[in-house]
Every structure is written in C-alpha cells, then in structure tokens.
C-alpha cells in the first residue's frame, strides 16, 4: 500500500527538496525504503553523513521504527524504515514567503552552516521558544522556519525548537 506524505506548509517544501540532495541521502533513503536498518548498520555503511541523514529523515517524520532482536545480543535494537514512498504537495503561499523558503533551501552549505551552528548554540540541550529564536537570529519567521526544517540538528516541537536526538 502506498503512503504519501502530505505537504501543506510552504516551509515543508524544504523537506521534499533536501531529503534526497546528496548521494548518501539518496542511497540511505532507497535502502530504508526497501529494508529495515539499525543505527549501527547505518553508521558502518554510511558514516556520520548517514547518521545526519537519518536524523533528517526522523525529523521529517519519514521514518517508522521498531525494536528488533539481533543474533547474539540479548537486548533488542531499534531499526528504521521509510514510512512514505511519495509526497503530495498542496499549498498556497505568498511570493515573498516562497522566495524565502527557496532561498533557505538553496543557500550554500557554508552560509547555512553558520546559521545552523548559531541555531544549535541558541537551542542548546533544552530548546528555545520559536519567537525568541526569530528575534535572536534577526530573520523573518518564514526564513527561520525554513532553516529549522533544513537543519538535521534542530526541530520543531509545538512552539519550541529543540535539538534532534536519535536514540
């Protein structure tokens, strides 16, 4: 049965455009679409970039997970699998908001890393209210939301921005 991720917020376009933008992300996405993989298997096969991609997929709510027994290990291990096999985009947006979303999406890695590092610093271990993050960065709400969606290290939880944690 096909499952499709519905995108209704303009800033969620970042997910669709960034989830497959590198070779590692594409390979891992395809692997997880076809098979269940544990964090250790992903680390071994794809290294740190694979773990960051997994964090991004988790943050995007593209993953399902389950605890699986492993041979020779008395404790079950968490395994991951892609939940959706498509996107359905249904939204209306102002031109200025869409320009900001696309700007955040195609921003150079170098420029984005500076902002991402600052967001991670502001979020810390405890999180930050979204309005405070917007004020601290001095950017528009749409731009900050798009940048948070692009980041594999921070995510929304209600009205706060929290660090992404993969167990």
C-alpha positions as CSV (number, residue, x, y, z in Angstrom):
1,X,0.0,0.0,0.0
2,X,1.4,3.4,-1.0
3,X,1.7,6.0,1.7
4,X,2.1,9.6,0.7
5,X,3.5,12.5,2.9
6,X,1.1,15.5,2.6
7,X,2.9,18.9,2.5
8,X,0.6,21.8,3.2
9,X,3.0,24.4,4.7
10,X,5.3,26.3,2.4
11,X,8.3,25.7,4.7
12,X,7.8,21.9,4.4
13,X,8.9,22.2,0.7
14,X,12.4,22.2,2.2
15,X,11.9,18.6,3.2
16,X,10.9,17.5,-0.3
17,X,13.9,19.3,-1.9
18,X,16.6,18.5,0.7
19,X,15.8,14.9,1.7
20,X,17.5,13.5,-1.4
21,X,20.0,16.2,-2.3
22,X,23.2,14.1,-1.7
23,X,24.4,10.7,-2.8
24,X,24.4,9.4,0.8
25,X,20.8,10.6,1.4
26,X,19.6,9.0,-1.8
27,X,21.3,5.7,-1.1
28,X,20.2,5.6,2.5
29,X,16.6,6.6,1.6
30,X,16.5,3.8,-1.0
31,X,17.9,1.3,1.4
32,X,15.4,2.2,4.1
33,X,12.6,2.1,1.6
34,X,13.4,-1.5,0.8
35,X,14.8,-2.8,4.2
36,X,14.9,-2.2,7.9
37,X,18.3,-0.9,9.1
38,X,19.7,-0.3,12.6
39,X,21.7,2.8,13.6
40,X,24.9,0.7,13.8
41,X,24.4,-0.7,10.3
42,X,23.8,2.9,9.0
43,X,27.0,4.1,10.8
44,X,29.0,1.3,9.4
45,X,27.7,1.7,5.8
46,X,27.4,5.5,5.6
47,X,29.3,7.0,8.4
48,X,28.5,10.3,10.1
49,X,26.8,11.7,7.0
50,X,24.4,8.7,7.1
51,X,23.6,9.4,10.7
52,X,22.9,13.0,9.9
53,X,20.6,11.9,7.0
54,X,18.8,9.5,9.4
55,X,18.3,12.4,11.8
56,X,16.9,14.5,9.0
57,X,14.5,11.7,7.9
58,X,13.4,11.2,11.5
59,X,12.8,14.9,11.9
60,X,10.8,15.0,8.7
61,X,8.6,12.2,10.1
62,X,9.6,10.0,7.1
63,X,10.6,7.0,9.3
64,X,8.9,4.3,11.2
65,X,10.9,2.4,13.8
66,X,10.6,-0.8,15.7
67,X,12.6,-2.8,18.2
68,X,14.1,-5.9,16.6
69,X,16.0,-8.9,18.1
70,X,19.6,-9.3,16.9
71,X,21.6,-12.5,16.9
72,X,24.0,-12.8,19.9
73,X,22.5,-9.7,21.6
74,X,20.1,-10.2,24.5
75,X,18.7,-6.6,24.1
76,X,16.5,-5.7,21.1
77,X,17.9,-3.0,18.7
78,X,15.9,-0.1,17.2
79,X,15.6,-0.4,13.4
80,X,14.4,2.2,10.9
81,X,12.4,2.0,7.7
82,X,11.0,4.7,5.4
83,X,7.3,5.2,6.0
84,X,6.3,7.0,2.9
85,X,7.0,6.4,-0.8
86,X,5.8,9.8,-2.1
87,X,5.0,13.4,-1.5
88,X,1.7,15.2,-2.2
89,X,2.2,19.0,-2.2
90,X,-1.0,21.1,-1.7
91,X,-0.4,24.6,-0.6
92,X,-0.9,28.3,-1.2
93,X,1.8,30.8,-0.4
94,X,2.7,34.4,-1.0
95,X,5.5,35.1,-3.4
96,X,7.7,36.6,-0.7
97,X,7.3,33.6,1.6
98,X,8.0,31.2,-1.2
99,X,11.2,33.2,-2.1
100,X,12.4,32.9,1.5
101,X,11.7,29.2,1.5
102,X,13.5,28.6,-1.7
103,X,16.4,30.9,-0.5
104,X,16.8,28.8,2.6
105,X,16.6,25.6,0.6
106,X,19.3,26.5,-2.0
107,X,21.6,28.5,0.4
108,X,25.2,27.4,0.2
109,X,26.3,24.8,2.7
110,X,28.9,27.3,4.0
111,X,26.4,30.0,4.6
112,X,23.8,27.6,6.1
113,X,26.4,26.0,8.4
114,X,27.0,29.4,10.1
115,X,23.3,29.9,10.7
116,X,22.8,26.2,11.7
117,X,25.7,26.4,14.2
118,X,24.1,29.6,15.7
119,X,20.7,27.9,15.9
120,X,22.2,24.9,17.7
121,X,24.0,27.2,20.1
122,X,20.8,29.1,20.9
123,X,18.7,25.9,21.2
124,X,21.2,24.1,23.5
125,X,20.1,21.0,25.2
126,X,16.8,22.4,26.5
127,X,15.3,24.1,23.4
128,X,14.1,27.7,22.8
129,X,10.8,29.3,22.1
130,X,10.4,29.9,18.3
131,X,9.8,33.7,18.8
132,X,13.0,34.0,20.8
133,X,14.9,32.2,18.1
134,X,13.5,34.5,15.4
135,X,14.5,37.6,17.5
136,X,18.0,36.2,18.2
137,X,18.7,35.5,14.5
138,X,17.1,38.7,13.2
139,X,15.4,36.9,10.3
140,X,11.8,36.6,9.2
141,X,9.6,33.9,10.8
142,X,9.3,32.2,7.4
143,X,13.0,32.1,6.9
144,X,13.7,30.8,10.4
145,X,11.1,28.1,10.0
146,X,12.6,27.0,6.6
147,X,16.1,27.0,8.1
148,X,14.9,24.9,11.0
149,X,13.3,22.5,8.6
150,X,16.6,22.3,6.6
151,X,18.7,21.5,9.7
152,X,19.3,18.0,10.7
153,X,20.3,19.2,14.2
154,X,17.2,21.1,15.4
155,X,13.4,20.6,15.0
156,X,10.0,21.9,16.0
157,X,8.0,20.6,18.9
158,X,4.9,22.8,19.3
159,X,6.1,26.4,19.7
160,X,9.7,25.5,20.6
161,X,12.7,24.5,18.7
162,X,14.6,21.5,20.2
163,X,17.7,19.5,19.5
164,X,17.2,16.4,17.3
165,X,18.1,13.2,19.1
166,X,18.4,9.8,17.6
167,X,18.4,7.0,20.3
